[in-house]
Structures are given as C-alpha cells and as structure tokens.
Amino acid sequence: MKKVLVCAVAIALVSALSINAAPGAAKPRVRIETTQGVIVAELYPQSAPRTVENYLQYVKDGFYDGTIFHRVIKSFMIQGGGFTKDMQEKTTRPPVVNEADNGLKNDLGTLAMARTGDPNSATAQFFINTKNNDDLNFRSKDVQGWGYCVFGKVISGLDVVKLIEGVATTSQPPYDDVPKTPVVMTKVTLVETGAVALTKADAKPASAKPAAKAKAAKTSDTVTTASGLKYIVTQKGPVGGAKPAKGAKIKVHYTGRLTDGTIFDSSVQRGQPFEFAVGTGQVIAGWDEALLDMTKGEKRTLIIPPNLGYGDRGAGGVIPPNATLIFDVELIDF
C-alpha cells in the first residue's frame, strides 16, 4: 500500500464535503492563485475528457492569468475566467460539447463550465459551486434538461472560495453581481499529475532526520524539542491520559498553513478526520514526533522546520521548498 504524506497530500483523501469522487487513476490538478488566496482543483478527464482537454489548453496557454471572478452570488457560485479587470471579455476558441451527462453533480466545491442558453456553448468561463446546486445537474438531453458540466473539484482552498463568495458586489451594466474590488486569478498553472499526493519515497527530503527523544527545552508557552520541532499546547488532554503507541492507528483533525498565513489543507474544512498509523513513517517526521507525545483530546499548534517536513523538495506546487509549516492539530482518538 502506498504511504502518503500528511499536509499537502491529505487533500487527496476522501472528502466529507459531499464533493463528487470520480473514477480513474491519473487526475491532473491545477493551482489557481488569486488575490484572495490559492485554490487547488483536481480534474476528471475520464468523466469529462473534452471539457478537461479544453480547460487545460486554456491553462497551458496562460489564458486565465489576469482574468477575474466577475460574477459572485452568495449561496450559489463564483464564476470567472472570461473577463479582464476592466471587464473586457477575452476572445476564446470555439465551444466545447456539453458533457454534463457524465453522472457528476454540481455539489459544493465542484468546478463546472459556464455557458449561455445553448447547452453546447461553453468556452473558457467556469464556476465553482459554493453549495449543492441540484438544479444545475443533468436531467435530459434537451435545452431545459442538459445542465452544466462538472469537470473537477476543489481539493484545497475551499476557504478561499468562501472568501471570494463573501466579497461585496455591485452592478456594472450590463453585468450584475460583479465584485466591487476585482478578484483576480493572478496565475493558473497545471500541477504535475500526482504531485499533490506524493509517496514517501518521492518526497522525503534527503536532509530529514529522525525525531529525537531527548529532553525538550521550553521557552514561555513554546516547547522546542531536540529535533527542532516547536509546539504550543492549546488544549490539554486528561491528566495522566495515555499516549498512542508506535504503530497505533490514530484519528486527527488539523489545519495546515504556511508562515504567511496561507492555508494549504484542512481536515476541519473537509469535515473528515485523517487516520493513519503513527510512528511508522507514513507521515512527515514532525507529525510522527508530535502525535506520539500527545494524549486523546489534546490540541497543539506545531511549528515544523523544513528538515522535519518536506525539505528542499517542497510538495506538488502547494508546499514551497524549505518551508516552515504550521499545523493546528487535535488528537481525536486512537
């Protein structure tokens, strides 16, 4: 069985946000850098081959760079990819055939193609559903029933989607629901397939050192261990509570962020804890060290240096090289 790393890789695990799964092994991922933060989406070429091919060609051409989310409707969706900051519509290639009959649903966090009243009029514009929009799903092969083709889902950055959904909007005739302050897609790039779900062998930095068990030093509320891991206990577990044994299957909730505050992954956001065998090398060294020392119900903020994280390799365009990582973790059960 593949050993997957925590952090950027956990975003490839099963989501509890009712976002559709799709069959198939190789699923390309795109990184959408916006003025509100970073969104990473996984695409479904096996369910929507023509749509994904069309979308990725726009990505590779740099078409989306500098475009905006020009239509934002709370409790519905955010739409973009067709207009510049000054609301000039970009010239596109011919439309792509509607593949909305692929069985995928317009659920929270999914990406779908925008179009006119003509079911087969989608070109470059896409939207991200901010709730389950059942009325957008395929029902029948006619004008009223075709629906909107889902071709991917957000696997990291749903909080960014929600931030965009909440921006103030106005009318710029003939367009309504336009953000007052442009939300720009500064850069949209293709992430190497599978790079956000790296195996231990692929991503373990050469400089990584085993977690040390030597006595830790404490400064104020921050504890620094001999390995260089730092942590703050934000909620204590029960007095005298047991700690998990090496190899025990544990269940944790976490939110991971970079030092600039950018959240790159969160099981809390997905609503589903992450489970793995602790102390067996399935996750980054900083996680193994910290969680072997925690009791059930305990919460900590971990500050993980690069040598206990992803080192100079980074991870899949989501974790930069030599990044210090900050995790809020809770040991739920073992």
C-alpha positions as CSV (number, residue, x, y, z in Angstrom):
1,M,0.0,0.0,0.0
2,K,1.3,3.4,-0.8
3,K,2.4,5.5,2.1
4,V,1.1,9.0,1.7
5,L,2.4,12.1,3.4
6,V,0.3,14.3,5.5
7,C,-0.2,18.0,4.7
8,A,-0.5,18.7,1.0
9,V,-1.2,15.0,0.3
10,A,-4.0,14.6,2.8
11,I,-6.1,16.8,0.5
12,A,-6.2,13.9,-1.9
13,L,-8.0,11.7,0.7
14,V,-11.7,11.1,0.8
15,S,-13.6,14.4,1.4
16,A,-16.5,14.7,3.7
17,L,-17.9,17.7,1.9
18,S,-20.1,15.6,-0.4
19,I,-17.8,16.6,-3.3
20,N,-18.1,14.0,-6.0
21,A,-15.4,11.4,-6.5
22,A,-14.7,10.3,-10.0
23,P,-13.2,7.0,-11.2
24,G,-9.7,6.8,-12.7
25,A,-6.1,6.9,-11.6
26,A,-4.3,9.9,-13.1
27,K,-6.2,13.1,-12.3
28,P,-4.5,16.4,-13.3
29,R,-4.5,19.2,-10.8
30,V,-4.5,23.0,-11.3
31,R,-3.3,25.7,-9.0
32,I,-5.4,28.8,-9.1
33,E,-3.6,31.7,-7.5
34,T,-5.9,34.6,-6.7
35,T,-5.8,37.9,-4.9
36,Q,-7.8,36.2,-2.1
37,G,-5.5,33.1,-1.8
38,V,-4.7,29.8,-3.5
39,I,-7.2,27.2,-4.7
40,V,-6.1,23.7,-5.9
41,A,-8.5,21.7,-8.0
42,E,-8.5,18.1,-9.2
43,L,-9.9,17.5,-12.7
44,Y,-11.7,14.5,-14.1
45,P,-10.6,13.7,-17.7
46,Q,-12.1,10.2,-17.6
47,S,-15.6,11.7,-16.9
48,A,-15.3,14.9,-18.9
49,P,-12.5,14.3,-21.4
50,R,-13.3,17.0,-23.9
51,T,-14.1,19.6,-21.2
52,V,-10.8,18.9,-19.3
53,E,-8.8,18.9,-22.5
54,N,-10.4,22.3,-23.4
55,Y,-9.8,23.7,-19.9
56,L,-6.2,22.6,-19.7
57,Q,-5.4,24.1,-23.1
58,Y,-6.5,27.5,-21.7
59,V,-4.4,26.9,-18.6
60,K,-1.3,26.0,-20.7
61,D,-1.8,29.0,-22.9
62,G,-1.9,31.3,-19.9
63,F,-5.4,32.4,-20.9
64,Y,-6.7,32.6,-17.3
65,D,-3.8,34.6,-15.9
66,G,-5.1,38.1,-15.1
67,T,-8.8,37.2,-15.5
68,I,-11.2,37.8,-12.7
69,F,-14.1,36.2,-10.9
70,H,-16.6,38.5,-12.5
71,R,-19.9,37.0,-11.2
72,V,-20.2,36.2,-7.5
73,I,-23.5,35.1,-6.0
74,K,-23.6,34.1,-2.3
75,S,-25.0,30.7,-1.6
76,F,-24.7,29.8,-5.3
77,M,-21.4,30.0,-7.0
78,I,-18.4,32.1,-8.1
79,Q,-17.8,32.5,-11.9
80,G,-14.7,33.6,-13.8
81,G,-12.1,33.0,-16.4
82,G,-13.5,35.2,-19.2
83,F,-13.0,38.9,-18.3
84,T,-10.1,41.1,-17.5
85,K,-10.0,43.5,-14.5
86,D,-11.6,46.3,-16.7
87,M,-14.5,43.9,-17.6
88,Q,-13.2,43.3,-21.2
89,E,-14.3,39.9,-22.4
90,K,-11.4,37.8,-23.8
91,T,-11.5,36.1,-27.2
92,T,-11.9,32.3,-26.9
93,R,-11.7,29.2,-29.0
94,P,-14.8,27.5,-30.3
95,P,-17.2,26.0,-27.8
96,V,-16.8,22.5,-26.3
97,V,-19.5,19.9,-26.4
98,N,-21.6,19.6,-23.2
99,E,-20.6,16.5,-21.1
100,A,-23.0,17.2,-18.2
101,D,-24.5,13.7,-18.7
102,N,-21.3,12.2,-17.1
103,G,-23.0,11.5,-13.7
104,L,-21.1,14.1,-11.7
105,K,-23.2,16.6,-9.6
106,N,-22.9,20.3,-9.1
107,D,-22.1,19.9,-5.4
108,L,-20.2,22.1,-3.0
109,G,-16.7,22.8,-4.3
110,T,-17.1,21.3,-7.7
111,L,-15.9,23.1,-10.9
112,A,-18.3,23.3,-13.8
113,M,-18.4,25.1,-17.2
114,A,-20.4,28.3,-17.6
115,R,-22.4,28.7,-20.8
116,T,-25.3,30.6,-22.4
117,G,-28.8,29.1,-23.0
118,D,-27.3,26.9,-25.7
119,P,-26.2,23.7,-23.9
120,N,-23.1,23.4,-26.1
121,S,-21.8,27.0,-25.8
122,A,-19.2,26.6,-23.1
123,T,-15.8,28.0,-23.9
124,A,-13.4,29.3,-21.2
125,Q,-15.5,30.5,-18.3
126,F,-16.1,28.2,-15.4
127,F,-17.6,28.4,-12.0
128,I,-17.1,26.9,-8.5
129,N,-20.3,25.8,-6.7
130,T,-20.5,27.2,-3.2
131,K,-23.3,24.8,-2.2
132,N,-25.0,21.8,-3.7
133,N,-26.8,23.1,-6.7
134,D,-29.1,20.3,-7.8
135,D,-31.0,22.4,-10.3
136,L,-27.8,22.7,-12.4
137,N,-27.4,18.9,-12.8
138,F,-28.2,17.0,-16.0
139,R,-31.7,15.7,-16.3
140,S,-32.4,15.1,-20.0
141,K,-30.8,15.8,-23.4
142,D,-32.8,18.9,-24.3
143,V,-32.3,22.6,-23.8
144,Q,-34.1,22.6,-20.4
145,G,-32.5,19.5,-19.0
146,W,-28.9,19.5,-20.2
147,G,-27.5,21.1,-17.1
148,Y,-23.9,22.3,-16.5
149,C,-20.9,20.0,-16.9
150,V,-18.9,19.2,-13.8
151,F,-15.2,18.5,-14.6
152,G,-13.4,18.9,-11.3
153,K,-13.4,19.7,-7.6
154,V,-11.6,21.9,-5.1
155,I,-9.2,19.7,-3.0
156,S,-7.5,22.6,-1.2
157,G,-8.6,26.2,-0.7
158,L,-12.3,25.9,-0.2
159,D,-11.9,28.6,2.5
160,V,-10.6,30.8,-0.3
161,V,-13.6,30.1,-2.4
162,K,-15.8,31.0,0.6
163,L,-13.8,34.3,1.0
164,I,-14.5,35.1,-2.6
165,E,-18.2,34.2,-2.2
166,G,-18.4,36.8,0.6
167,V,-17.0,39.8,-1.2
168,A,-19.1,42.9,-1.8
169,T,-20.6,43.1,-5.3
170,T,-22.2,45.7,-7.5
171,S,-23.7,46.2,-10.9
172,Q,-21.6,47.2,-13.9
173,P,-24.3,47.3,-16.7
174,P,-25.0,45.0,-18.4
175,Y,-23.4,42.8,-15.7
176,D,-24.7,42.2,-12.2
177,D,-23.0,40.6,-9.2
178,V,-19.6,42.0,-10.0
179,P,-17.1,42.2,-7.1
180,K,-16.5,45.9,-6.1
181,T,-12.8,45.1,-5.8
182,P,-11.7,42.8,-8.6
183,V,-10.8,39.2,-7.5
184,V,-8.0,38.4,-9.9
185,M,-6.7,35.0,-10.9
186,T,-3.1,36.1,-11.0
187,K,-1.8,32.8,-12.2
188,V,-3.3,29.4,-13.1
189,T,-0.9,26.5,-13.7
190,L,-1.0,22.8,-14.2
191,V,0.4,20.9,-11.2
192,E,2.3,17.7,-12.2
193,T,-0.2,14.8,-12.0
194,G,0.1,13.1,-8.7
195,A,2.4,15.7,-7.3
196,V,0.0,16.7,-4.5
197,A,-0.2,13.1,-3.5
198,L,3.4,12.3,-3.2
199,T,4.7,9.0,-1.9
200,K,7.1,8.9,1.0
201,A,9.9,7.7,-1.4
202,D,9.2,10.6,-3.8
203,A,9.1,13.4,-1.4
204,K,11.2,12.6,1.7
205,P,14.0,15.2,1.8
206,A,17.5,13.8,2.0
207,S,18.2,16.1,4.9
208,A,15.4,14.7,7.1
209,K,16.5,13.5,10.5
210,P,14.7,11.0,12.7
211,A,12.7,12.5,15.5
212,A,14.8,12.8,18.7
213,K,13.6,11.7,22.0
214,A,15.9,13.8,24.1
215,K,14.7,16.2,26.7
216,A,12.9,19.3,25.2
217,A,13.5,22.9,26.1
218,K,10.7,25.2,27.0
219,T,10.5,28.9,26.4
220,S,7.3,30.6,27.7
221,D,4.5,28.5,26.3
222,T,6.5,27.3,23.3
223,V,8.3,24.0,23.7
224,T,11.3,23.2,21.4
225,T,12.4,19.6,21.2
226,A,15.9,18.4,20.4
227,S,14.9,17.8,16.8
228,G,13.9,21.4,16.3
229,L,10.2,20.8,16.4
230,K,8.3,23.5,18.3
231,Y,4.8,23.3,19.7
232,I,2.3,25.1,21.9
233,V,-0.3,23.1,23.8
234,T,-3.6,24.9,23.2
235,Q,-5.8,22.4,24.9
236,K,-4.7,19.8,27.4
237,G,-5.8,16.2,27.4
238,P,-6.9,14.4,30.5
239,V,-4.4,14.3,33.4
240,G,-2.4,11.1,33.2
241,G,-4.0,10.3,29.8
242,A,-2.4,7.6,27.7
243,K,-0.4,8.4,24.6
244,P,-0.6,6.3,21.4
245,A,1.9,3.5,20.9
246,K,4.1,3.4,17.9
247,G,2.0,1.8,15.1
248,A,-1.3,2.7,16.6
249,K,-4.0,3.9,14.2
250,I,-4.9,7.4,15.3
251,K,-7.5,9.9,14.2
252,V,-6.6,13.6,14.0
253,H,-8.1,16.9,12.8
254,Y,-5.7,19.5,11.5
255,T,-5.3,22.8,9.6
256,G,-2.0,23.4,7.9
257,R,-0.7,26.8,6.9
258,L,2.4,28.5,5.7
259,T,4.2,31.2,7.7
260,D,2.4,33.9,5.7
261,G,-0.9,32.5,6.9
262,T,-1.9,30.8,3.7
263,I,-3.9,27.6,4.5
264,F,-2.9,24.8,2.2
265,D,-5.0,22.0,3.7
266,S,-7.5,21.3,6.4
267,S,-9.4,18.2,7.5
268,V,-11.6,20.5,9.6
269,Q,-12.6,22.3,6.4
270,R,-13.4,18.9,4.7
271,G,-15.3,17.8,7.9
272,Q,-13.4,14.4,8.0
273,P,-10.6,13.5,10.3
274,F,-7.4,12.0,8.9
275,E,-6.4,8.5,10.0
276,F,-3.0,6.8,9.9
277,A,-0.6,4.6,11.8
278,V,1.5,6.9,13.9
279,G,5.3,6.4,14.2
280,T,5.6,4.2,11.1
281,G,6.9,6.8,8.6
282,Q,3.6,7.3,6.8
283,V,3.6,11.0,7.5
284,I,6.3,13.7,7.8
285,A,8.7,13.3,10.7
286,G,7.3,16.4,12.6
287,W,3.9,14.8,12.7
288,D,5.1,11.5,14.0
289,E,7.2,13.0,16.7
290,A,4.4,15.4,17.9
291,L,1.5,13.0,17.9
292,L,3.3,10.2,19.7
293,D,3.7,12.6,22.5
294,M,0.0,13.7,22.7
295,T,-3.0,12.4,24.6
296,K,-6.5,11.9,23.4
297,G,-8.3,15.3,23.3
298,E,-5.1,17.3,23.3
299,K,-4.7,20.1,20.9
300,R,-1.4,21.6,19.8
301,T,0.0,24.2,17.4
302,L,3.0,22.6,15.7
303,I,5.8,24.7,14.1
304,I,7.6,22.2,11.9
305,P,11.0,23.1,10.4
306,P,11.8,22.1,6.8
307,N,14.0,19.1,7.8
308,L,11.0,17.6,9.6
309,G,8.6,18.5,6.8
310,Y,9.2,18.5,3.0
311,G,12.8,19.9,3.0
312,D,14.1,21.4,-0.2
313,R,11.7,19.4,-2.4
314,G,8.5,21.0,-1.3
315,A,5.3,19.3,-2.3
316,G,3.4,19.4,-5.5
317,G,3.4,23.2,-6.0
318,V,1.5,23.6,-2.8
319,I,4.3,23.4,-0.2
320,P,7.3,25.6,-1.3
321,P,10.8,24.3,-0.9
322,N,12.4,24.7,2.5
323,A,9.1,25.8,4.0
324,T,8.4,26.0,7.7
325,L,4.9,24.6,8.3
326,I,2.4,25.5,11.0
327,F,-0.3,22.9,12.0
328,D,-3.2,23.2,14.4
329,V,-3.7,19.5,15.3
330,E,-6.1,17.7,17.6
331,L,-5.7,14.0,18.6
332,I,-9.2,12.8,18.4
333,D,-8.9,9.1,19.1
334,F,-6.6,6.0,18.9
